[in-house]
Amino acid sequence: MSADTPRNVATPAILRLAKGGRDVPTKIQRWGNSQGIRVSKSVLADARLQVGDVVDVRAVDGTLVVTRARSRRGRASLEDLVAALPEAGPHGETDWGRPEGDEV
């Protein structure tokens, strides 16, 4: 913040996890074919997030907004999802021919 910038004017942010709090400089880095941002443990704690939480990320007026993802339709168990599948699958069985290797 320069000496000419009033203290009550918000400076633009690339990433703001929560209103208020602290701004921690970080860099967008390439991770494989994606890009990522490392977030410090203290910033995650301030945002009440932790490693493994699912978040939604959206851009609003040039700012990335990160929020805890809400459950869209409730959580279904694997057993419930499998029970909803048709018995033979949508197209029945597929003949892949005779075994060629160590298939069982």
Backbone as CSV, one residue per row, in Angstrom:
resi,resn,N_x,N_y,N_z,CA_x,CA_y,CA_z,C_x,C_y,C_z
1,MET,0.857,-1.158,0.000,0.000,0.000,0.000,0.903,1.220,0.000
2,SER,0.649,2.166,-0.909,1.486,3.356,-0.976,1.025,4.375,0.052
3,ALA,1.846,5.389,0.253,1.510,6.434,1.224,0.298,7.230,0.770
4,ASP,0.027,7.247,-0.559,-1.110,8.000,-1.081,-2.428,7.241,-0.973
5,THR,-2.380,5.943,-0.677,-3.594,5.131,-0.607,-4.215,5.238,0.777
6,PRO,-5.480,5.702,0.856,-6.128,5.764,2.171,-6.268,4.368,2.760
7,ARG,-6.174,4.242,4.075,-6.240,2.942,4.741,-7.601,2.275,4.601
8,ASN,-8.675,3.020,4.407,-10.003,2.412,4.336,-10.367,1.934,2.930
9,VAL,-9.465,2.079,1.958,-9.717,1.616,0.593,-9.111,0.230,0.445
10,ALA,-9.918,-0.719,0.005,-9.432,-2.088,-0.156,-8.513,-2.172,-1.360
11,THR,-7.404,-2.873,-1.206,-6.514,-3.103,-2.333,-7.008,-4.320,-3.090
12,PRO,-6.845,-4.350,-4.415,-7.321,-5.506,-5.173,-6.586,-6.764,-4.752
13,ALA,-7.270,-7.877,-4.780,-6.670,-9.144,-4.385,-6.888,-10.169,-5.472
14,ILE,-5.911,-11.023,-5.669,-6.071,-12.135,-6.593,-6.888,-13.220,-5.912
15,LEU,-6.623,-13.464,-4.657,-7.304,-14.520,-3.921,-7.667,-13.988,-2.547
16,ARG,-8.929,-14.044,-2.196,-9.347,-13.625,-0.868,-10.212,-14.743,-0.318
17,LEU,-9.745,-15.417,0.723,-10.462,-16.548,1.289,-11.558,-16.108,2.236
18,ALA,-11.411,-14.970,2.854,-12.417,-14.499,3.797,-12.344,-12.984,3.851
19,LYS,-13.451,-12.344,4.196,-13.419,-10.896,4.377,-12.526,-10.583,5.559
20,GLY,-11.797,-9.508,5.446,-10.896,-9.154,6.533,-9.708,-10.075,6.537
21,GLY,-9.211,-10.391,7.701,-8.076,-11.302,7.788,-6.828,-10.683,7.210
22,ARG,-5.909,-11.516,6.803,-4.630,-11.020,6.312,-4.440,-11.416,4.858
23,ASP,-3.716,-10.594,4.131,-3.319,-10.916,2.766,-1.939,-11.542,2.833
24,VAL,-1.792,-12.725,2.261,-0.523,-13.441,2.259,-0.089,-13.590,0.809
25,PRO,1.049,-12.994,0.441,1.497,-13.117,-0.952,1.755,-14.570,-1.321
26,THR,1.321,-14.953,-2.500,1.575,-16.294,-3.019,1.664,-16.192,-4.530
27,LYS,2.086,-17.247,-5.183,2.282,-17.221,-6.626,1.516,-18.368,-7.264
28,ILE,0.912,-18.113,-8.400,0.259,-19.177,-9.160,1.370,-19.972,-9.845
29,GLN,1.361,-21.290,-9.641,2.411,-22.138,-10.187,1.816,-23.254,-11.030
30,ARG,2.608,-23.739,-11.957,2.178,-24.858,-12.799,2.391,-26.148,-12.031
31,TRP,1.362,-27.000,-12.000,1.432,-28.344,-11.409,0.948,-29.304,-12.472
32,GLY,1.878,-29.930,-13.190,1.496,-30.800,-14.307,0.847,-29.963,-15.390
33,ASN,-0.353,-30.338,-15.817,-1.080,-29.580,-16.838,-2.024,-28.558,-16.227
34,SER,-1.973,-28.366,-14.913,-2.860,-27.440,-14.224,-2.053,-26.326,-13.581
35,GLN,-2.755,-25.388,-12.982,-2.133,-24.341,-12.212,-2.668,-24.416,-10.796
36,GLY,-1.866,-24.019,-9.822,-2.308,-24.110,-8.440,-1.776,-22.973,-7.602
37,ILE,-2.414,-22.785,-6.474,-2.010,-21.776,-5.502,-1.822,-22.474,-4.171
38,ARG,-0.676,-22.287,-3.534,-0.459,-22.840,-2.195,-1.046,-21.867,-1.188
39,VAL,-1.738,-22.418,-0.202,-2.370,-21.599,0.829,-1.795,-22.015,2.172
40,SER,-1.339,-21.042,2.956,-0.714,-21.358,4.237,-1.740,-21.909,5.223
41,LYS,-1.228,-22.664,6.181,-2.081,-23.269,7.210,-2.836,-22.198,7.999
42,SER,-2.173,-21.077,8.280,-2.822,-20.016,9.062,-3.973,-19.365,8.284
43,VAL,-3.810,-19.199,6.964,-4.891,-18.616,6.160,-6.058,-19.594,6.089
44,LEU,-5.767,-20.889,5.921,-6.846,-21.883,5.922,-7.589,-21.870,7.255
45,ALA,-6.857,-21.768,8.354,-7.490,-21.731,9.667,-8.378,-20.490,9.801
46,ASP,-7.892,-19.339,9.325,-8.691,-18.110,9.377,-9.977,-18.253,8.571
47,ALA,-9.905,-19.005,7.454,-11.076,-19.212,6.593,-11.926,-20.389,7.057
48,ARG,-11.513,-21.033,8.143,-12.188,-22.220,8.675,-12.273,-23.328,7.628
49,LEU,-11.157,-23.537,6.913,-11.026,-24.611,5.935,-9.857,-25.481,6.362
50,GLN,-9.832,-26.719,5.862,-8.702,-27.593,6.145,-8.401,-28.456,4.931
51,VAL,-7.235,-29.068,4.949,-6.814,-29.927,3.844,-7.878,-30.999,3.635
52,GLY,-8.280,-31.198,2.390,-9.281,-32.207,2.058,-10.680,-31.641,1.886
53,ASP,-10.925,-30.402,2.355,-12.245,-29.796,2.159,-12.480,-29.552,0.676
54,VAL,-13.704,-29.714,0.236,-14.072,-29.417,-1.143,-14.515,-27.961,-1.184
55,VAL,-13.975,-27.201,-2.142,-14.306,-25.789,-2.248,-14.802,-25.473,-3.655
56,ASP,-15.578,-24.406,-3.754,-15.973,-23.844,-5.039,-15.095,-22.631,-5.284
57,VAL,-14.611,-22.471,-6.515,-13.792,-21.325,-6.887,-14.481,-20.638,-8.043
58,ARG,-14.679,-19.320,-7.911,-15.283,-18.576,-9.009,-14.596,-17.219,-9.108
59,ALA,-14.667,-16.614,-10.268,-14.085,-15.294,-10.482,-15.200,-14.261,-10.424
60,VAL,-15.000,-13.236,-9.615,-15.964,-12.139,-9.489,-15.195,-10.838,-9.590
61,ASP,-15.459,-10.076,-10.639,-14.813,-8.775,-10.834,-13.297,-8.853,-10.688
62,GLY,-12.668,-9.847,-11.312,-11.216,-9.958,-11.288,-10.644,-10.528,-10.005
63,THR,-11.483,-11.065,-9.139,-11.038,-11.642,-7.876,-11.474,-13.097,-7.812
64,LEU,-10.583,-13.990,-7.360,-10.967,-15.379,-7.142,-11.654,-15.463,-5.790
65,VAL,-12.822,-16.062,-5.773,-13.570,-16.235,-4.534,-13.623,-17.727,-4.240
66,VAL,-13.098,-18.124,-3.082,-13.049,-19.522,-2.679,-14.008,-19.711,-1.513
67,THR,-14.979,-20.606,-1.680,-15.946,-20.867,-0.609,-16.079,-22.372,-0.417
68,ARG,-16.450,-22.763,0.793,-16.688,-24.180,1.064,-17.822,-24.645,0.161
69,ALA,-17.634,-25.778,-0.497,-18.656,-26.322,-1.387,-19.817,-26.832,-0.547
70,ARG,-20.989,-26.531,-0.998,-22.180,-27.053,-0.325,-22.603,-28.335,-1.013
71,SER,-23.176,-29.229,-0.247,-23.689,-30.467,-0.812,-24.812,-30.112,-1.768
72,ARG,-24.722,-30.567,-2.998,-25.710,-30.196,-4.013,-27.035,-30.953,-3.818
73,ARG,-26.964,-32.250,-3.515,-28.176,-33.058,-3.400,-28.121,-33.990,-2.204
74,GLY,-27.298,-33.714,-1.277,-27.152,-34.636,-0.157,-26.172,-35.724,-0.528
75,ARG,-25.680,-36.391,0.422,-24.692,-37.436,0.178,-25.391,-38.781,0.040
76,ALA,-25.105,-39.460,-1.062,-25.618,-40.811,-1.265,-24.483,-41.782,-0.978
77,SER,-24.811,-42.879,-0.347,-23.780,-43.881,-0.081,-23.518,-44.684,-1.358
78,LEU,-22.365,-45.314,-1.429,-22.032,-46.154,-2.573,-23.063,-47.266,-2.726
79,GLU,-23.506,-47.818,-1.602,-24.503,-48.901,-1.653,-25.801,-48.412,-2.299
80,ASP,-26.236,-47.199,-1.976,-27.456,-46.645,-2.575,-27.293,-46.432,-4.069
81,LEU,-26.119,-45.937,-4.479,-25.878,-45.699,-5.903,-25.840,-47.005,-6.686
82,VAL,-25.166,-48.021,-6.135,-25.087,-49.318,-6.812,-26.461,-49.966,-6.871
83,ALA,-27.257,-49.844,-5.805,-28.600,-50.434,-5.789,-29.498,-49.822,-6.860
84,ALA,-29.223,-48.577,-7.258,-30.053,-47.914,-8.266,-29.679,-48.316,-9.692
85,LEU,-28.559,-49.044,-9.881,-28.155,-49.473,-11.219,-29.035,-50.611,-11.706
86,PRO,-29.303,-50.668,-13.028,-30.037,-51.815,-13.565,-29.220,-53.086,-13.356
87,GLU,-29.905,-54.215,-13.197,-29.219,-55.472,-12.876,-28.183,-55.874,-13.918
88,ALA,-28.513,-55.806,-15.200,-27.596,-56.244,-16.248,-26.883,-55.060,-16.892
89,GLY,-26.992,-53.891,-16.337,-26.404,-52.716,-16.967,-27.311,-52.227,-18.074
90,PRO,-27.028,-51.084,-18.636,-27.922,-50.518,-19.640,-27.966,-51.301,-20.947
91,HIS,-26.911,-52.066,-21.268,-26.866,-52.759,-22.551,-26.660,-54.256,-22.413
92,GLY,-26.792,-54.779,-21.243,-26.559,-56.207,-21.049,-25.071,-56.512,-21.037
93,GLU,-24.743,-57.792,-21.115,-23.338,-58.193,-21.096,-22.700,-58.001,-22.461
94,THR,-21.392,-57.797,-22.462,-20.637,-57.648,-23.699,-19.661,-58.809,-23.807
95,ASP,-19.651,-59.482,-24.944,-18.724,-60.586,-25.173,-17.406,-60.007,-25.674
96,TRP,-16.364,-60.144,-24.868,-15.052,-59.635,-25.228,-14.187,-60.714,-25.875
97,GLY,-14.733,-61.881,-26.132,-13.977,-62.958,-26.736,-13.297,-63.821,-25.708
98,ARG,-12.478,-64.758,-26.187,-11.782,-65.670,-25.285,-10.691,-64.939,-24.515
99,PRO,-10.362,-65.420,-23.313,-9.241,-64.828,-22.561,-7.947,-64.972,-23.348
100,GLU,-7.119,-63.943,-23.329,-5.856,-63.932,-24.072,-4.653,-64.030,-23.162
101,GLY,-4.791,-63.659,-21.897,-3.641,-63.643,-20.999,-3.998,-64.273,-19.674
102,ASP,-3.737,-63.530,-18.595,-3.983,-64.053,-17.268,-5.313,-63.581,-16.688
103,GLU,-6.263,-63.213,-17.544,-7.563,-62.770,-17.049,-8.252,-63.899,-16.294
104,VAL,-9.086,-63.548,-15.364,-9.831,-64.525,-14.602,-11.256,-64.530,-15.086
